[in-house]
């Protein structure tokens, strides 16, 4: 398992969260997920922050999912249920931050990367950015209830099925046309575009921002179904165990449906 870290810094009223695991395209280890959770719990109490940005280090990836080797220790479907609940907690901490959040996306935003970019309130991206959750052709896992709800809320049922069933990645331009991304800008313009958005949002009434965010978040998940039985089927399957092993060993996956 590669090393990595999640780093927080601030400039004035703007907070910056950076995912740094560049050898693995900023894929988050389980320890990095915990670091992200700790950062969010701490900054949620800081009312002097007016906006927080999330970005991947190195310019090649926002975040390429969870590092797969962590799944080798899973032995049952209950492990999967516990994992998805933990991921819901970490992604939910980003989603529930009281100040607006901006995802600055370069390169890959897949798996946990698309979840965290969708958990942010606003997004900008470079033309090279790619968004998706190709779990059906990678290791054969699934999303949580909130993961499915979040994806459908952001891109609609048809595009969610395109990503999940066909395993396709959507371009930044496609998501811009869906109204999901504020701007698609060239890499050399990205910092200036992000700074302009941060400056604008930071000038707004913070309580209005916080209450509006929370009202929309509550609406988004109202009535979300319990799918633990479905999660257990996936993470307890031989297909999942094979998918993890063969992914790490760079072997073809041979799915059996068992």
N, C-alpha and C positions, 0 to 999 in steps of 0.2 A: 504494500500500500504506500503510495507516495505521500510526502509531507505536504502540508498546505496550511494556510491561515486565513482568517477573516479579520480585516483591519478596519478600525474606525478612526476617523479624524474629523476635524471641523475647521471651517474658516468662517468666522463670524456666526451668523445664524444658520449656516448651511452645514449639515452633517454629511459625511461621506463614508459609505460602507464599500469595501473593496474585497472581492474574492480572489485570492492569490494561490493558485495551485497550477501554475502554467504548464508543467510537464503533462498534466492530465486534462488540459483545456479547462482548467478551473473547476473540475468536478469536485464536489464537496465530499470529504471524508465524513464519517459520523462525528468525529471530533470537531470538524469545521461547522457542521450543523449546530452543535452545542455552543460553539463560539458565537455564531450568529444569534442564537436564542439569548445568550447572556448580554450581547450588545443591545438587542432590541429591548430587553427588560430594563436595562439601565437608561437608555436614551428616551424611553417612553415617559420618564419622570422629568425630563429636562424641557421645561416650557420655554426656554430661550431659543430652542431650535425651531425654525419655521419650515424647513424642508429637509429631506434626507434623500441622497442619491445612492443608487446601487449600481456597481459596475464591476466587470471582470478585469483583472490585471493583464497586461501584455498586448491587448488589442486584437487577439485572435478569437477570443470566446468570452461571452458574458458568463456562461456557466453551463458545462456539459453534463448535467445530471449529478447523480450520487455515484461515488466511486464503487464499482461493481464488486470488488473483492470483499467488501463488508457483508455481502449476502452469503458468503460461503458458510457462515456459522448458522444459518437458518435451518431448522430441522422439522418445522411443522407450520401449518397454516396459522396457528396462534402467533408465531413469530412475525408473520406478515401483518396481522391485525395490529400488533403492538407497534411495529415499524410505521405503518400508515398513520396511526394515531400520533406517534411522535413527530412525523413529518407535518401533519396537520397543525400540531402545536407550533412548530418553528415557522412554517409559512404563515400561520395565523398571527404570530407575533409581528411579522412584517405588515401584514394586512391591517392589523389593529393599531398600528402606530398612530398617535393622535395628530401628527403633522403630515402633510402631503409627502408622497414619495415619488421619485422619478427613476425609472430604469433607463440606464444608458447602455444600449446593446450594440456590441460589435461581434460579428461572427456568430458562433453557436449559442442558442438559447434553447436547450432541449432537456426533456425530463424535468428535474428539479429547476433547471434554468427557466423553462417556460412557466413553471408554476410561480417562481419568484418574480418574473417579469409581469405576469398577470396579477400578482398580489400587490404590485405597485399601482399607484393611482394614475400615473402618466408614464409614457414611454417615448423615447426617440431612438433612432437606430441608423446605422450606416447601410448602404446598399447590400453589403455582404452578409448582413444578419439573416439567420435562418432560425425558424421557430417550429418546434414540433415535439411529439412524444411517441417515437417509433418503438414502443414497448413490445408490439406484436412480432417484430423481427429482430429484436435485440436479446432480451433475456426472458420474455414471456411473463412479465408481471402485470400489475394493473394499478389503477389510481384508487384513491379513497373517494368517498361520497363528495367531499368538498372539492377534491381534485376534478372530478367530472363536472360538478356544478360550475366551478370557476371557469373551466374551459368552454363549456356551452354558453355561459353568460357573456364571455368575451368574444367568441367567434361564431356562435350559432351552432345548431345541431349538424348541419351539412358539413361545415368546415371541420368541426370536431371529429366527425366520422371519417373525413378524408385523412386527418392526421392519425387517428387511432386505428382505423381499419385498413387503410392503404399504406400507412407508415410514411406519408409524405411530409416534407418540411415546407412550410409556407415562407415566402420571401417577405422582407420588410415592406416592399412596395405593395404586395397583396394585403398585408395587414393595415397599411396606410389607407388603402382604398376601402377597407372595411370600417375605417374610422377608429381602429384600435391603436394606431401609432400617430403621435402628433406630427412628427416630421421625419423624413428620411434625408439625411445630410451626409456629405462626403466626410471622410475621416478627419481631414484638416479643419473642418467647420464644426466638428462635434462639440468641442469644449465651449466654444462661443455660444452655440445653440443651447447647451445645457445651462450655461451661466445666465442666459437671458430668461429662460423659464424659471430658474431658481429665484432670480431677482423679482420677477413678476409675482410669483406665488408668495414670496416672503413679505410682500407689501400688503397682503390681504389680511383681513381680521382672523386671527388664529382660532378663536372659538368657533367661528362660522365654519372654518375649514374642518376642525375636529368633529363637530356635530354632524356636518354633512357627510363626512366619511363614514362615521359610525352608523348613521341612519341607512345609508346605502348598503353597508356591510350586513346589517341585520336583515334588510330586505332580501339580499342576494341568497342567503342561506335559510330563509324561513321555509319550513316544511321539507327540508332536505331529507331523503330517505336513509334508513340504516341499511348498509350493504355489507356488513361484516361477514355474512354467510358467503357472499360472492368473493370477498377478499381472501377468506380462508381457503376456498376451493383453489384459487390461483397459487397462493404461496405454499400450499400443501401438496402441490402437484409435482410429479416427476418431470414434466415439461419445464417447470421453473428451475428445478435443480440442474437439469441438463443445460438449460439456457445459460445459466450463470457460469457453469464449468466451461462450456464450449466457447462462450464469449471471451472469457479470460484466456483460454488456450488458442483463441483465433481459429476455431474449428467451425464448420457449418452446423447450424442448428437443424435437427431432425425432429420435428414436432409430432407427437403421437396422440395428443388429446387426453393424456392420462396424467 
